[in-house]
Amino acid sequence: MASDNIDTAKLDQLVQKLGDYVEANYNELVNPKHSTARSTLVIIFRAAAGGTPLLRKTAKELGIPVTGWHTTLDKIIEATEARGSKAADKIKAITVKTKALDKIYDDKKIESPIQQIKYAKRNPQG
C-alpha cells in the first residue's frame, strides 16, 4: 500500500477530487437534458483532460495498480477507508450506481457505449 510518510491531507484531497470527477461524469451520463452526443464528448474529454491521469496519480499514491475502472476505484475506496478516512464516500456512492448500470448493460447485452449512454439517460440509477 501507500508509504507511511504520505501526506494524508494531500491524499484525501486527491481522492475527493477523483470523487468530484466520478460524480460529474455520472451526472453528465444520466442528464436527460443533454444529448447523447454531447454527453459522449464531454465524458471523453474529461477522461483525457484530467480523469484518467487523476485516477492513475491517486492509485499510484496509494500503491495500487490500475487494473480497470471499477476494480481500481474499489481498491481506492478500500485503501482510503482503511486509513479511517471518508474521502472516498462520493466515489463509493457513485460506483454503486455505475455498477448497477453495468449489470443492466450485461444483462440486456447493451455493448455499444452510445447505446449505454442512451439507456442511462432514460434509466438513471439511484
Secondary structure, 3 states (H helix, E strand, C coil): CCCCCCCHHHHHHHHHHHHHHHHHHHHHHHCCCCCHHHHHHHHHHHHHHHHHHHHHHHHHHHCCCCCCHHHHHHHHHHHHHHCCCCCCHHHHHHHHHHHHHHHHHHHHCCCCHHHHHHHHHHCCCC
